[in-house]
Amino acid sequence: MKDGPEYGFDTLQIHAGARPDPATGARQTPIYQTTAYVFRDADHAAALFNLQEVGYIYSRLTNPTVAALQERVATLEGGVGAVCCSSGHAAQIMALFPLMGPGKNIVASTRLYGGTVTQFSQTIKRFGWSCTFVDFDDLDAVKAAIDDDTRAVFCESIANPGGYITDLDAVAKIADDAGLPLIVDNTSATPYLCRPIEHGATLVVHSLTKYLTGNGTVTGGVVVDSGKFDWTASDKFPSMSEPEPAYHGLKFAETFGPLAFTFHSIAVGLRDLGMTLNPQAAHYTLMGIETLSLRMQKHVENAMEVASWLEGHAAVEKVTYAGLPSSPYNDRVAKICPKGAGALFTIALKGGYDACVKFVDSLEIFSHVANLGDTRSLVIHSASTTHRQLTREQQEAAGAAPNVVRISIGIEDPEDLKADLDRALNAVM
Ligand SMILES: *Cc1c(COP(=O)(O)O)cnc(C)c1O
């Protein structure tokens, strides 16, 4: 089938990027479990290596199963291309790699997945990069944090762990005024609930590990390119605008136009960093995405019901779900994620740290795991786990204070989820 804007989301989540296998007619996308691809002849090989012809060389760079997934996610996000990576964290490095250099920085929201805070505050320093964290609800602070060495602005659409919603349009305007790309981590929302490119994002990153695969079987990531950023408008992005020595002086922006970032990510990023997604994982994720809209509807419905009920529980001090009228982010739902505020939020327990630890140990249906976005309902006490490496100040800023438990609502029967939570909450009172 043709992929096109004339098809709706439910059609595209099944068909985009997938065609009957040209060799066998197989209707489902085969798992191309191969490392290399035979060249037609020496000229064909040379053309592929010179990037004069697009084709398959070696699975560190490209693989047909992975390519189907790249096209599917790019289509669902409204981008022009995508590159899959071995994890969500790999996708973040892959997104930054063509933009950054020693001495350059990014400006990122304080409300991020805990692992991202660690990656940006500690590990990227080893590359000579740095990150300034600011509260993205304070737009003046975002503006003020940008300097001459800033190369990207980074936030999550529905942000970890509290399910806070970022005003993407306002942040995109600031990035655009500064001539910088906005990178949005859309993991918690998925393109079903939020399409950051429509709000001005340049690049969208995902952990495929979460809702896109949806059942906790895969570790993977993807970077989607909007194709809308002009990499030649300033001298800030030489990887894209200047000659690339490893390809005989080819200029990516000039040669590939709106696909410059995607081609660079594959031809240089995957080639040299090697953070490649394997075809088996791509297959599982393709299967997951086929039911994305159905799952997300149920996730949102359950989250709304459970969060409203939790808000009235005597052991609970606060529920952060943006779908609730009590949330300061409730008015952003209609604008940013009109089909719902996702299924990730936190609760603060009146009993503090000790109550949280006892609560997570008392649950039966909910699993205490470092994951989210699964068909199964999950909880984690962030302060003693994912956000453990953070200072108390960083924990508070990230919405992961010691009395806070993060909840990822699955697609089970909501009555069973409430009964399980009730049992565990009563145990700590
Ligand atoms: C899980 C997650 C990541 C990291 O993804 P991995 O696949 O675990 O590397 C990044 N951002 C968000 C919002 C996540 O939930």
The ligand as a Gaussian input file, in Angstrom:
#p B3LYP/6-31G(d) Opt

LIG

0 1
 C       13.086000       4.285000      29.376000
 C       13.240000       5.675000      28.938000
 C       14.429000       6.118000      28.343000
 C       15.608000       5.217000      28.145000
 O       15.290000       4.173000      27.269000
 P       16.030000       2.749000      27.322000
 O       15.386000       1.998000      26.218000
 O       15.788000       2.177000      28.676000
 O       17.478000       3.036000      27.094000
 C       14.502000       7.438000      27.938000
 N       13.474000       8.279000      28.108000
 C       12.316000       7.886000      28.667000
 C       11.211000       8.859000      28.826000
 C       12.160000       6.568000      29.105000
 O       11.009000       6.194000      29.679000

